[in-house]
Amino acid sequence: MAAAARFFIRGAHSRLSISGVGTGVQSCFGATLLKLSPSCSSRTKAQRRHATHFTFQPDPVSTQYGPTQKMNLFQSITSALDNTLASDPTAVIFGEDVAFGGVFRCTVGLRDKYGKDRVFNTPLCEQGIVGFGIGVAVAGATAIAEIQFADYIFPAFDQIVNEAAKYRYRSGNLFDCGNLTIRAPWGCVGHGSLYHSQSPESFFAHCPGIKVVIPRGPVQAKGLLLSCIADQNPCIFFEPKILYRAAVEQVPVEPYTIPLSQAEILQEGSDVTLVAWGTQIHVMREVANMAQEKLGVSCELIDLQTILPWDVEAVCKVFQTPHPASEELEARQGLSVIQSLVL
């Protein structure tokens, strides 16, 4: 699972942040402060858990997008792709095994419904898949490429970073491949080992010209994927594969979009801000509840949703209202305990 959280302490002169949550690494400073809390016992390295456990928490049912239907996350992806193929005659879906439904069944039934010319398999060549997608998008069609696992996106890194991301700039805006969306199953499931458990979004998070998006559940998955497909920039859409079947919500049947680069504040709080995305949102929800119950620490929880370009204003606004300096030490102590809850 991605180490997807970052803590921000709110104090008059403090801008302390601790990253790397979930990696099993804890700062000496944090370990020292941890001893200040009698309710939390330190654990040896061998005792720390290396996989984060969580319970998926569905969002409240919303009817703003019309009638809904019970779907898990992979079904909501299928629904979004179905909506796109139905409304856009130029849209094509391609990748390894997508014609048969894909290894996670996200494209099941689409070839039979729309034909082998619009949903088709490719050779096992990620560089070729993305390169082909760039050509399709530049020609004016809507290209939806699937990388079978996010771990195997690296052979296509040059095509994504040096070609797709720079196509508009290098041509002086005469040409672009904004109609390209790259989908990939992302993150760990607990038994995928090293080549089926990676979260490579950070490699792309510093590359101008592309957008990187990760949803936390079925409703967001469909709306954000449709936004990526409609966006006039190449997008990478990572899908938390541990949630494919574990996450179930009432998802609107009709097409709808959720704005990109717009974070969502899931919980208001006054002491600590937790920023996360994808699967880690559900871990942070549990941590926020534990912090409130055990420590009386009020946590704000923000789902970044779009990793690039991220919603700076939504996250950084927490520093606009300074708190008394006397609260700083107490906040630091609370942070170290919260960190221990995640590790």
Disulfide bonds with the S-S distance in Angstrom:
none
